[in-house]
Amino acid sequence: MGQALGLIFSSPIVNPLSLPPHKTTIHKCVLSSDGLFALSASSDNTTIMWNTRVPERPAGVIPIAKESCPIHNSQASALSADGFVALTVFDQIAYVWKLSTSGFDRAGYFRTLEGHRGYIQGSALSFDGSRALTVAYDMKGFVWDVDSGNKLAVMELSGGLPKGCSLSADGMTALTGPASRSGKTELWDLREVNEGKSQKICDLGLVILESVLSANGRVALTASDPTKAYTVWDIDAEGKREKITPRCELVERRDGSVQLCACALSFDGSLAVTATSSTKSPIHSFTLWNSTTAQMLTSIKLESQRNHYIRIALDSDAKLAMLTCGTKCMLWDLPQWHRPRLHQVLKRDLDSLEMLEGDVFRALGR
């Protein structure tokens, strides 16, 4: 297939849709809560902030000079739920960017967050971007006040080298994930962070490949390789939140060829989207679930190279999904949870698109 990417419902694969927004693999994608802004970050040393309702150009392009920033950890980028604050990471430093509120046409540098002594592997922002969380190979998580740049609290990570983190919209609950299968996913209570305190609540188990936290901080979703399943966890919102119980498993099929790739949750955690691939087929499956009943609502299947890196994101009510596969970046409408339709292909260069029964609305151009 080369770089070709197809769409599968019950019909044959269609032709490639567009030129890629990035030159190399996209490692992170994020949607704002209203779906107006999207962020994509790639190892091509570029992070793009898109205004999904203005097709003429991205909301902001943040190019990173290789000479000054030799290591751009694109998977550690973050976007606030209101869409006005972004974080990019280079080595041991997190850079804060803010969108212009006048025309949403530029992302401006705001400040740096410095203090880690190891490479930063994950970052997250509260809803309004006023609080940030970073985790690094120094086995520490830092909670930051973004406006002042002050470090509010330190989290002593014990689950192994970290990879990624999630922060609730109010900045009071955090989830940190491991970089290896021998590590542990850790849940944190940050309600006393203004007093410089952070409290580890519990571990969510071993061999977890991916983990996310709902924006309301009450639901977690993890991917476990041994079970070939995504597990939904209920987080007690009362007391010290010590009651963490598995609610259900989201399983398409259990066999040795299944690979769990990525997952995302709606704001309240009632809806989840998961991505799986197979070692036997170039087909990637993206499935929307009712995470309360484990009911499969709809599925999107893409054909691409087997080793393509997969990322997914949802807006707050799961009406819009962002899917990336390799260098391709797409937005999908999920209004009624049946037959999802391609909303946009995010791209920096104008190019003709092959229409799929009128489902392609437009493409973002530079």
BALOBA-1460 file (C-alpha; in Angstrom, 3 decimals):
// residues 366
<rec num="1" residu="m" x="0.000" y="0.000" z="0.000"/>
<rec num="2" residu="g" x="2.949" y="2.377" z="0.502"/>
<rec num="3" residu="q" x="1.575" y="5.527" z="2.068"/>
<rec num="4" residu="a" x="-1.954" y="4.892" z="0.809"/>
<rec num="5" residu="l" x="-4.729" y="5.194" z="3.350"/>
<rec num="6" residu="g" x="-8.198" y="3.899" z="2.610"/>
<rec num="7" residu="l" x="-11.642" y="4.069" z="4.197"/>
<rec num="8" residu="i" x="-13.652" y="0.913" z="4.676"/>
<rec num="9" residu="f" x="-17.341" y="0.585" z="5.397"/>
<rec num="10" residu="s" x="-18.754" y="-2.259" z="3.327"/>
<rec num="11" residu="s" x="-17.251" y="-0.871" z="0.149"/>
<rec num="12" residu="p" x="-13.804" y="-1.215" z="-1.507"/>
<rec num="13" residu="i" x="-10.827" y="0.879" z="-0.444"/>
<rec num="14" residu="v" x="-10.836" y="4.347" z="-1.996"/>
<rec num="15" residu="n" x="-7.809" y="6.228" z="-3.244"/>
<rec num="16" residu="p" x="-5.479" y="8.214" z="-0.961"/>
<rec num="17" residu="l" x="-7.251" y="11.290" z="0.343"/>
<rec num="18" residu="s" x="-4.641" y="14.007" z="0.659"/>
<rec num="19" residu="l" x="-1.097" y="15.033" z="1.215"/>
<rec num="20" residu="p" x="-0.011" y="14.526" z="4.840"/>
<rec num="21" residu="p" x="0.021" y="17.448" z="7.292"/>
<rec num="22" residu="h" x="3.408" y="16.318" z="8.565"/>
<rec num="23" residu="k" x="6.448" y="14.883" z="6.827"/>
<rec num="24" residu="t" x="6.912" y="12.103" z="9.377"/>
<rec num="25" residu="t" x="4.754" y="10.086" z="11.768"/>
<rec num="26" residu="i" x="2.259" y="11.942" z="13.970"/>
<rec num="27" residu="h" x="2.794" y="10.962" z="17.613"/>
<rec num="28" residu="k" x="0.112" y="13.032" z="19.340"/>
<rec num="29" residu="c" x="-3.300" y="14.457" z="18.495"/>
<rec num="30" residu="v" x="-5.659" y="16.404" z="20.758"/>
<rec num="31" residu="l" x="-9.075" y="18.049" z="20.319"/>
<rec num="32" residu="s" x="-10.473" y="20.940" z="22.324"/>
<rec num="33" residu="s" x="-13.705" y="20.205" z="24.192"/>
<rec num="34" residu="d" x="-15.844" y="21.978" z="21.575"/>
<rec num="35" residu="g" x="-13.955" y="20.487" z="18.639"/>
<rec num="36" residu="l" x="-12.971" y="23.939" z="17.354"/>
<rec num="37" residu="f" x="-9.236" y="23.456" z="17.820"/>
<rec num="38" residu="a" x="-7.032" y="20.459" z="17.149"/>
<rec num="39" residu="l" x="-3.357" y="19.816" z="17.764"/>
<rec num="40" residu="s" x="-1.105" y="17.414" z="15.886"/>
<rec num="41" residu="a" x="2.552" y="16.847" z="16.752"/>
<rec num="42" residu="s" x="5.118" y="14.940" z="14.728"/>
<rec num="43" residu="s" x="8.732" y="13.887" z="14.827"/>
<rec num="44" residu="d" x="9.283" y="16.248" z="11.876"/>
<rec num="45" residu="n" x="9.848" y="18.892" z="14.607"/>
<rec num="46" residu="t" x="6.539" y="20.614" z="13.936"/>
<rec num="47" residu="t" x="3.431" y="20.997" z="16.067"/>
<rec num="48" residu="i" x="0.349" y="22.277" z="14.253"/>
<rec num="49" residu="m" x="-2.649" y="23.887" z="15.944"/>
<rec num="50" residu="w" x="-5.678" y="23.710" z="13.659"/>
<rec num="51" residu="n" x="-8.863" y="25.784" z="13.625"/>
<rec num="52" residu="t" x="-11.240" y="23.109" z="12.375"/>
<rec num="53" residu="r" x="-13.868" y="25.646" z="11.188"/>
<rec num="54" residu="v" x="-11.555" y="27.828" z="9.134"/>
<rec num="55" residu="p" x="-10.323" y="25.827" z="6.153"/>
<rec num="56" residu="e" x="-7.945" y="28.444" z="4.791"/>
<rec num="57" residu="r" x="-5.063" y="27.856" z="7.170"/>
<rec num="58" residu="p" x="-4.022" y="26.241" z="10.464"/>
<rec num="59" residu="a" x="-4.630" y="28.242" z="13.632"/>
<rec num="60" residu="g" x="-0.917" y="28.178" z="14.325"/>
<rec num="61" residu="v" x="2.174" y="26.367" z="13.159"/>
<rec num="62" residu="i" x="5.005" y="25.931" z="15.648"/>
<rec num="63" residu="p" x="8.161" y="24.939" z="13.742"/>
<rec num="64" residu="i" x="11.085" y="23.849" z="15.887"/>
<rec num="65" residu="a" x="14.672" y="24.463" z="14.796"/>
<rec num="66" residu="k" x="16.649" y="21.229" z="14.978"/>
<rec num="67" residu="e" x="19.826" y="23.105" z="15.783"/>
<rec num="68" residu="s" x="18.436" y="24.696" z="18.939"/>
<rec num="69" residu="c" x="16.150" y="21.834" z="19.980"/>
<rec num="70" residu="p" x="17.821" y="18.527" z="19.119"/>
<rec num="71" residu="i" x="15.147" y="16.330" z="20.694"/>
<rec num="72" residu="h" x="11.489" y="17.170" z="20.129"/>
<rec num="73" residu="n" x="9.346" y="14.706" z="22.074"/>
<rec num="74" residu="s" x="6.193" y="15.087" z="20.006"/>
<rec num="75" residu="q" x="4.193" y="12.506" z="21.987"/>
<rec num="76" residu="a" x="4.457" y="14.749" z="25.049"/>
<rec num="77" residu="s" x="2.609" y="17.712" z="23.452"/>
<rec num="78" residu="a" x="-0.653" y="18.885" z="25.020"/>
<rec num="79" residu="l" x="-3.615" y="21.196" z="24.347"/>
<rec num="80" residu="s" x="-5.976" y="22.680" z="26.918"/>
<rec num="81" residu="a" x="-9.646" y="21.713" z="26.568"/>
<rec num="82" residu="d" x="-10.613" y="25.321" z="25.824"/>
<rec num="83" residu="g" x="-8.100" y="25.285" z="22.956"/>
<rec num="84" residu="f" x="-6.170" y="28.409" z="23.938"/>
<rec num="85" residu="v" x="-3.023" y="26.935" z="25.513"/>
<rec num="86" residu="a" x="-0.580" y="24.353" z="24.130"/>
<rec num="87" residu="l" x="2.530" y="22.652" z="25.479"/>
<rec num="88" residu="t" x="5.434" y="21.342" z="23.427"/>
<rec num="89" residu="v" x="8.398" y="19.494" z="24.901"/>
<rec num="90" residu="f" x="12.066" y="19.500" z="24.000"/>
<rec num="91" residu="d" x="14.526" y="17.549" z="26.106"/>
<rec num="92" residu="q" x="13.898" y="18.551" z="29.737"/>
<rec num="93" residu="i" x="11.945" y="21.754" z="29.036"/>
<rec num="94" residu="a" x="8.226" y="22.324" z="28.369"/>
<rec num="95" residu="y" x="7.285" y="25.343" z="26.254"/>
<rec num="96" residu="v" x="3.923" y="27.082" z="26.720"/>
<rec num="97" residu="w" x="2.147" y="28.571" z="23.700"/>
<rec num="98" residu="k" x="-1.022" y="30.653" z="23.658"/>
<rec num="99" residu="l" x="-3.414" y="31.249" z="20.792"/>
<rec num="100" residu="s" x="-4.295" y="34.776" z="19.768"/>
<rec num="101" residu="t" x="-7.817" y="35.576" z="20.990"/>
<rec num="102" residu="s" x="-8.315" y="38.224" z="18.298"/>
<rec num="103" residu="g" x="-8.367" y="36.073" z="15.216"/>
<rec num="104" residu="f" x="-7.207" y="32.597" z="16.226"/>
<rec num="105" residu="d" x="-4.593" y="32.916" z="13.524"/>
<rec num="106" residu="r" x="-1.362" y="32.622" z="15.475"/>
<rec num="107" residu="a" x="0.157" y="30.654" z="18.308"/>
<rec num="108" residu="g" x="2.482" y="32.822" z="20.375"/>
<rec num="109" residu="y" x="5.274" y="31.731" z="22.723"/>
<rec num="110" residu="f" x="4.415" y="32.420" z="26.373"/>
<rec num="111" residu="r" x="6.987" y="30.858" z="28.723"/>
<rec num="112" residu="t" x="9.056" y="27.795" z="29.601"/>
<rec num="113" residu="l" x="8.566" y="25.315" z="32.435"/>
<rec num="114" residu="e" x="11.968" y="24.126" z="33.637"/>
<rec num="115" residu="g" x="13.083" y="21.861" z="36.466"/>
<rec num="116" residu="h" x="13.233" y="18.253" z="35.254"/>
<rec num="117" residu="r" x="16.559" y="16.427" z="35.175"/>
<rec num="118" residu="g" x="15.447" y="13.817" z="32.682"/>
<rec num="119" residu="y" x="13.678" y="13.862" z="29.324"/>
<rec num="120" residu="i" x="10.014" y="14.839" z="29.645"/>
<rec num="121" residu="q" x="7.828" y="11.984" z="28.406"/>
<rec num="122" residu="g" x="4.350" y="13.383" z="28.919"/>
<rec num="123" residu="s" x="2.433" y="16.570" z="29.612"/>
<rec num="124" residu="a" x="-1.178" y="17.557" z="30.235"/>
<rec num="125" residu="l" x="-3.182" y="20.721" z="30.873"/>
<rec num="126" residu="s" x="-6.253" y="21.594" z="32.903"/>
<rec num="127" residu="f" x="-9.362" y="22.807" z="31.052"/>
<rec num="128" residu="d" x="-8.319" y="26.472" z="30.879"/>
<rec num="129" residu="g" x="-4.587" y="25.796" z="30.676"/>
<rec num="130" residu="s" x="-3.883" y="27.447" z="34.023"/>
<rec num="131" residu="r" x="-2.343" y="24.273" z="35.465"/>
<rec num="132" residu="a" x="0.051" y="21.841" z="33.787"/>
<rec num="133" residu="l" x="1.454" y="18.411" z="34.567"/>
<rec num="134" residu="t" x="4.745" y="17.049" z="33.224"/>
<rec num="135" residu="v" x="6.348" y="13.624" z="33.832"/>
<rec num="136" residu="a" x="9.952" y="12.754" z="33.016"/>
<rec num="137" residu="y" x="12.669" y="10.129" z="33.177"/>
<rec num="138" residu="d" x="13.903" y="11.637" z="36.442"/>
<rec num="139" residu="m" x="10.951" y="9.690" z="37.949"/>
<rec num="140" residu="k" x="9.137" y="12.859" z="38.943"/>
<rec num="141" residu="g" x="5.902" y="14.514" z="37.983"/>
<rec num="142" residu="f" x="5.665" y="18.293" z="38.353"/>
<rec num="143" residu="v" x="2.431" y="20.222" z="38.747"/>
<rec num="144" residu="w" x="2.815" y="23.793" z="37.467"/>
<rec num="145" residu="d" x="1.042" y="27.108" z="37.686"/>
<rec num="146" residu="v" x="1.278" y="28.065" z="34.016"/>
<rec num="147" residu="d" x="0.891" y="31.837" z="34.359"/>
<rec num="148" residu="s" x="3.666" y="32.240" z="36.935"/>
<rec num="149" residu="g" x="5.764" y="29.247" z="35.906"/>
<rec num="150" residu="n" x="5.939" y="28.178" z="39.559"/>
<rec num="151" residu="k" x="6.155" y="24.517" z="40.531"/>
<rec num="152" residu="l" x="3.183" y="23.730" z="42.787"/>
<rec num="153" residu="a" x="3.935" y="20.126" z="43.761"/>
<rec num="154" residu="v" x="6.202" y="17.167" z="43.037"/>
<rec num="155" residu="m" x="4.908" y="13.642" z="42.392"/>
<rec num="156" residu="e" x="7.379" y="10.860" z="43.219"/>
<rec num="157" residu="l" x="6.679" y="8.288" z="40.513"/>
<rec num="158" residu="s" x="7.181" y="4.643" z="41.478"/>
<rec num="159" residu="g" x="5.573" y="2.789" z="38.590"/>
<rec num="160" residu="g" x="8.687" y="2.725" z="36.419"/>
<rec num="161" residu="l" x="9.878" y="5.123" z="33.740"/>
<rec num="162" residu="p" x="6.843" y="7.206" z="32.721"/>
<rec num="163" residu="k" x="5.219" y="7.520" z="29.330"/>
<rec num="164" residu="g" x="2.363" y="9.970" z="29.066"/>
<rec num="165" residu="c" x="-0.033" y="11.441" z="31.601"/>
<rec num="166" residu="s" x="-3.583" y="12.751" z="31.892"/>
<rec num="167" residu="l" x="-5.012" y="15.592" z="33.986"/>
<rec num="168" residu="s" x="-8.665" y="16.207" z="34.839"/>
<rec num="169" residu="a" x="-10.294" y="19.448" z="33.705"/>
<rec num="170" residu="d" x="-10.164" y="20.905" z="37.231"/>
<rec num="171" residu="g" x="-6.539" y="19.828" z="37.700"/>
<rec num="172" residu="m" x="-7.432" y="17.789" z="40.789"/>
<rec num="173" residu="t" x="-6.862" y="14.232" z="39.487"/>
<rec num="174" residu="a" x="-3.987" y="12.848" z="37.416"/>
<rec num="175" residu="l" x="-3.053" y="9.580" z="35.742"/>
<rec num="176" residu="t" x="0.533" y="8.643" z="34.862"/>
<rec num="177" residu="g" x="1.413" y="5.752" z="32.568"/>
<rec num="178" residu="p" x="4.523" y="3.531" z="32.308"/>
<rec num="179" residu="a" x="6.964" y="3.356" z="29.409"/>
<rec num="180" residu="s" x="7.446" y="-0.413" z="29.725"/>
<rec num="181" residu="r" x="5.197" y="-3.398" z="30.311"/>
<rec num="182" residu="s" x="6.784" y="-3.981" z="33.699"/>
<rec num="183" residu="g" x="5.672" y="-0.561" z="34.925"/>
<rec num="184" residu="k" x="2.465" y="0.536" z="36.608"/>
<rec num="185" residu="t" x="-0.195" y="3.125" z="35.816"/>
<rec num="186" residu="e" x="-0.647" y="5.400" z="38.827"/>
<rec num="187" residu="l" x="-3.643" y="7.488" z="39.879"/>
<rec num="188" residu="w" x="-3.047" y="10.726" z="41.833"/>
<rec num="189" residu="d" x="-5.075" y="13.055" z="44.052"/>
<rec num="190" residu="l" x="-4.015" y="16.692" z="43.508"/>
<rec num="191" residu="r" x="-6.715" y="18.454" z="45.524"/>
<rec num="192" residu="e" x="-4.140" y="19.836" z="47.972"/>
<rec num="193" residu="v" x="-1.634" y="20.827" z="45.312"/>
<rec num="194" residu="n" x="-1.857" y="24.501" z="46.317"/>
<rec num="195" residu="e" x="-0.338" y="23.436" z="49.634"/>
<rec num="196" residu="g" x="2.424" y="21.636" z="47.754"/>
<rec num="197" residu="k" x="0.923" y="18.183" z="48.330"/>
<rec num="198" residu="s" x="0.217" y="15.321" z="45.933"/>
<rec num="199" residu="q" x="-1.083" y="11.939" z="47.028"/>
<rec num="200" residu="k" x="-0.843" y="8.677" z="45.125"/>
<rec num="201" residu="i" x="-4.187" y="6.898" z="45.259"/>
<rec num="202" residu="c" x="-3.402" y="3.503" z="43.734"/>
<rec num="203" residu="d" x="-1.893" y="1.500" z="40.889"/>
<rec num="204" residu="l" x="-4.101" y="0.240" z="38.083"/>
<rec num="205" residu="g" x="-2.053" y="-2.876" z="37.367"/>
<rec num="206" residu="l" x="0.803" y="-4.172" z="35.236"/>
<rec num="207" residu="v" x="1.256" y="-4.572" z="31.485"/>
<rec num="208" residu="i" x="-0.848" y="-1.532" z="30.644"/>
<rec num="209" residu="l" x="0.035" y="-0.178" z="27.208"/>
<rec num="210" residu="e" x="-2.174" y="2.915" z="27.124"/>
<rec num="211" residu="s" x="-4.121" y="4.835" z="29.761"/>
<rec num="212" residu="v" x="-6.357" y="7.913" z="29.728"/>
<rec num="213" residu="l" x="-8.435" y="9.818" z="32.276"/>
<rec num="214" residu="s" x="-11.814" y="11.412" z="31.569"/>
<rec num="215" residu="a" x="-11.898" y="15.197" z="31.870"/>
<rec num="216" residu="n" x="-14.243" y="15.024" z="34.871"/>
<rec num="217" residu="g" x="-11.696" y="12.772" z="36.632"/>
<rec num="218" residu="r" x="-14.186" y="9.989" z="37.386"/>
<rec num="219" residu="v" x="-13.381" y="7.396" z="34.727"/>
<rec num="220" residu="a" x="-10.104" y="5.852" z="33.558"/>
<rec num="221" residu="l" x="-9.504" y="3.686" z="30.494"/>
<rec num="222" residu="t" x="-6.531" y="1.337" z="30.190"/>
<rec num="223" residu="a" x="-5.278" y="-1.105" z="27.554"/>
<rec num="224" residu="s" x="-3.878" y="-4.424" z="28.770"/>
<rec num="225" residu="d" x="-1.832" y="-6.629" z="26.466"/>
<rec num="226" residu="p" x="-2.372" y="-10.001" z="28.229"/>
<rec num="227" residu="t" x="-6.182" y="-9.698" z="28.073"/>
<rec num="228" residu="k" x="-6.295" y="-7.960" z="24.665"/>
<rec num="229" residu="a" x="-8.930" y="-5.693" z="26.168"/>
<rec num="230" residu="y" x="-9.521" y="-2.106" z="27.194"/>
<rec num="231" residu="t" x="-10.691" y="-1.816" z="30.815"/>
<rec num="232" residu="v" x="-12.989" y="0.946" z="32.067"/>
<rec num="233" residu="w" x="-12.387" y="1.981" z="35.688"/>
<rec num="234" residu="d" x="-14.746" y="3.884" z="38.006"/>
<rec num="235" residu="i" x="-13.062" y="6.424" z="40.277"/>
<rec num="236" residu="d" x="-14.888" y="7.285" z="43.488"/>
<rec num="237" residu="a" x="-15.469" y="11.028" z="43.443"/>
<rec num="238" residu="e" x="-16.083" y="11.208" z="47.189"/>
<rec num="239" residu="g" x="-13.724" y="11.076" z="50.153"/>
<rec num="240" residu="k" x="-10.127" y="10.204" z="49.288"/>
<rec num="241" residu="r" x="-11.041" y="8.468" z="46.022"/>
<rec num="242" residu="e" x="-9.568" y="5.226" z="47.283"/>
<rec num="243" residu="k" x="-12.338" y="3.156" z="45.717"/>
<rec num="244" residu="i" x="-11.181" y="2.308" z="42.200"/>
<rec num="245" residu="t" x="-13.150" y="-0.504" z="40.597"/>
<rec num="246" residu="p" x="-13.147" y="-2.008" z="37.088"/>
<rec num="247" residu="r" x="-16.504" y="-1.338" z="35.437"/>
<rec num="248" residu="c" x="-16.277" y="-3.394" z="32.253"/>
<rec num="249" residu="e" x="-14.010" y="-4.530" z="29.415"/>
<rec num="250" residu="l" x="-14.211" y="-3.295" z="25.828"/>
<rec num="251" residu="v" x="-13.262" y="-6.242" z="23.610"/>
<rec num="252" residu="e" x="-13.570" y="-6.632" z="19.840"/>
<rec num="253" residu="r" x="-11.988" y="-10.062" z="19.760"/>
<rec num="254" residu="r" x="-9.367" y="-11.980" z="21.710"/>
<rec num="255" residu="d" x="-6.588" y="-13.568" z="19.702"/>
<rec num="256" residu="g" x="-2.836" y="-13.335" z="19.543"/>
<rec num="257" residu="s" x="-2.857" y="-11.168" z="16.411"/>
<rec num="258" residu="v" x="-4.701" y="-8.256" z="18.051"/>
<rec num="259" residu="q" x="-2.638" y="-5.194" z="18.939"/>
<rec num="260" residu="l" x="-4.085" y="-2.467" z="21.173"/>
<rec num="261" residu="c" x="-3.020" y="0.936" z="19.823"/>
<rec num="262" residu="a" x="-4.741" y="3.915" z="21.458"/>
<rec num="263" residu="c" x="-7.840" y="5.040" z="23.359"/>
<rec num="264" residu="a" x="-9.772" y="8.183" z="24.330"/>
<rec num="265" residu="l" x="-12.752" y="9.163" z="26.506"/>
<rec num="266" residu="s" x="-15.542" y="11.727" z="26.318"/>
<rec num="267" residu="f" x="-15.684" y="14.416" z="29.030"/>
<rec num="268" residu="d" x="-17.757" y="12.322" z="31.451"/>
<rec num="269" residu="g" x="-16.270" y="8.997" z="30.404"/>
<rec num="270" residu="s" x="-19.598" y="7.603" z="29.205"/>
<rec num="271" residu="l" x="-18.260" y="7.139" z="25.680"/>
<rec num="272" residu="a" x="-14.920" y="5.698" z="24.627"/>
<rec num="273" residu="v" x="-13.092" y="5.227" z="21.351"/>
<rec num="274" residu="t" x="-10.456" y="2.516" z="20.972"/>
<rec num="275" residu="a" x="-8.015" y="1.603" z="18.205"/>
<rec num="276" residu="t" x="-6.762" y="-1.870" z="17.372"/>
<rec num="277" residu="s" x="-4.668" y="-3.389" z="14.615"/>
<rec num="278" residu="s" x="-3.687" y="-6.894" z="13.598"/>
<rec num="279" residu="t" x="-0.399" y="-8.580" z="12.853"/>
<rec num="280" residu="k" x="-2.180" y="-10.520" z="10.110"/>
<rec num="281" residu="s" x="-3.817" y="-7.630" z="8.273"/>
<rec num="282" residu="p" x="-3.138" y="-3.971" z="7.357"/>
<rec num="283" residu="i" x="-6.585" y="-3.027" z="8.683"/>
<rec num="284" residu="h" x="-6.860" y="-0.639" z="11.652"/>
<rec num="285" residu="s" x="-10.142" y="-0.577" z="13.538"/>
<rec num="286" residu="f" x="-11.453" y="2.477" z="15.435"/>
<rec num="287" residu="t" x="-14.481" y="1.651" z="17.598"/>
<rec num="288" residu="l" x="-16.858" y="3.912" z="19.535"/>
<rec num="289" residu="w" x="-18.290" y="2.324" z="22.698"/>
<rec num="290" residu="n" x="-20.849" y="3.002" z="25.357"/>
<rec num="291" residu="s" x="-18.361" y="2.581" z="28.189"/>
<rec num="292" residu="t" x="-21.122" y="1.994" z="30.747"/>
<rec num="293" residu="t" x="-22.651" y="-1.031" z="29.032"/>
<rec num="294" residu="a" x="-19.646" y="-2.073" z="26.862"/>
<rec num="295" residu="q" x="-21.925" y="-1.803" z="23.820"/>
<rec num="296" residu="m" x="-20.189" y="-1.233" z="20.483"/>
<rec num="297" residu="l" x="-21.846" y="1.768" z="18.818"/>
<rec num="298" residu="t" x="-19.982" y="2.121" z="15.539"/>
<rec num="299" residu="s" x="-16.663" y="1.326" z="13.900"/>
<rec num="300" residu="i" x="-14.358" y="2.912" z="11.342"/>
<rec num="301" residu="k" x="-11.827" y="0.738" z="9.526"/>
<rec num="302" residu="l" x="-8.747" y="2.096" z="7.776"/>
<rec num="303" residu="e" x="-6.251" y="0.283" z="5.625"/>
<rec num="304" residu="s" x="-2.656" y="1.373" z="5.956"/>
<rec num="305" residu="q" x="0.807" y="0.063" z="6.648"/>
<rec num="306" residu="r" x="0.894" y="-2.319" z="9.602"/>
<rec num="307" residu="n" x="3.600" y="-0.392" z="11.408"/>
<rec num="308" residu="h" x="1.818" y="2.957" z="11.233"/>
<rec num="309" residu="y" x="1.558" y="4.780" z="14.548"/>
<rec num="310" residu="i" x="-2.072" y="5.324" z="15.623"/>
<rec num="311" residu="r" x="-3.441" y="8.191" z="17.737"/>
<rec num="312" residu="i" x="-7.026" y="9.202" z="18.554"/>
<rec num="313" residu="a" x="-8.847" y="12.030" z="20.338"/>
<rec num="314" residu="l" x="-12.458" y="13.000" z="21.118"/>
<rec num="315" residu="d" x="-14.250" y="16.250" z="21.807"/>
<rec num="316" residu="s" x="-16.192" y="16.487" z="25.076"/>
<rec num="317" residu="d" x="-19.413" y="14.802" z="23.906"/>
<rec num="318" residu="a" x="-17.876" y="12.417" z="21.356"/>
<rec num="319" residu="k" x="-19.515" y="14.078" z="18.352"/>
<rec num="320" residu="l" x="-16.148" y="14.640" z="16.689"/>
<rec num="321" residu="a" x="-13.196" y="12.250" z="16.582"/>
<rec num="322" residu="m" x="-9.635" y="12.953" z="15.447"/>
<rec num="323" residu="l" x="-7.751" y="9.976" z="14.026"/>
<rec num="324" residu="t" x="-4.143" y="9.880" z="12.903"/>
<rec num="325" residu="c" x="-2.470" y="7.009" z="11.120"/>
<rec num="326" residu="g" x="1.158" y="7.487" z="10.178"/>
<rec num="327" residu="t" x="1.274" y="10.944" z="8.592"/>
<rec num="328" residu="k" x="-2.474" y="11.144" z="7.867"/>
<rec num="329" residu="c" x="-4.708" y="13.283" z="10.074"/>
<rec num="330" residu="m" x="-8.517" y="13.142" z="9.860"/>
<rec num="331" residu="l" x="-11.614" y="14.430" z="11.613"/>
<rec num="332" residu="w" x="-14.760" y="12.287" z="11.724"/>
<rec num="333" residu="d" x="-18.340" y="13.286" z="12.579"/>
<rec num="334" residu="l" x="-20.045" y="10.864" z="14.966"/>
<rec num="335" residu="p" x="-23.434" y="12.572" z="15.337"/>
<rec num="336" residu="q" x="-25.702" y="9.557" z="15.654"/>
<rec num="337" residu="w" x="-23.161" y="6.790" z="16.268"/>
<rec num="338" residu="h" x="-24.026" y="5.017" z="13.045"/>
<rec num="339" residu="r" x="-22.140" y="5.268" z="9.773"/>
<rec num="340" residu="p" x="-19.606" y="7.911" z="10.813"/>
<rec num="341" residu="r" x="-18.651" y="10.335" z="8.082"/>
<rec num="342" residu="l" x="-15.344" y="11.924" z="7.254"/>
<rec num="343" residu="h" x="-15.555" y="15.566" z="8.242"/>
<rec num="344" residu="q" x="-12.143" y="16.908" z="7.237"/>
<rec num="345" residu="v" x="-8.692" y="15.830" z="6.260"/>
<rec num="346" residu="l" x="-6.183" y="18.110" z="7.960"/>
<rec num="347" residu="k" x="-3.500" y="19.116" z="5.486"/>
<rec num="348" residu="r" x="-1.049" y="21.952" z="4.970"/>
<rec num="349" residu="d" x="-0.992" y="21.888" z="1.178"/>
<rec num="350" residu="l" x="-4.041" y="22.300" z="-1.041"/>
<rec num="351" residu="d" x="-4.755" y="19.180" z="-3.035"/>
<rec num="352" residu="s" x="-7.776" y="17.671" z="-4.735"/>
<rec num="353" residu="l" x="-9.785" y="15.175" z="-2.702"/>
<rec num="354" residu="e" x="-11.746" y="12.239" z="-3.981"/>
<rec num="355" residu="m" x="-15.253" y="12.620" z="-2.588"/>
<rec num="356" residu="l" x="-16.787" y="9.668" z="-0.764"/>
<rec num="357" residu="e" x="-20.551" y="9.929" z="-1.250"/>
<rec num="358" residu="g" x="-20.447" y="13.563" z="-0.165"/>
<rec num="359" residu="d" x="-18.926" y="12.695" z="3.206"/>
<rec num="360" residu="v" x="-15.788" y="14.769" z="2.720"/>
<rec num="361" residu="f" x="-16.669" y="18.353" z="3.587"/>
<rec num="362" residu="r" x="-13.399" y="20.158" z="3.070"/>
<rec num="363" residu="a" x="-9.712" y="20.018" z="3.782"/>
<rec num="364" residu="l" x="-7.732" y="22.480" z="5.798"/>
<rec num="365" residu="g" x="-5.201" y="24.266" z="3.630"/>
<rec num="366" residu="r" x="-2.258" y="26.422" z="4.501"/>
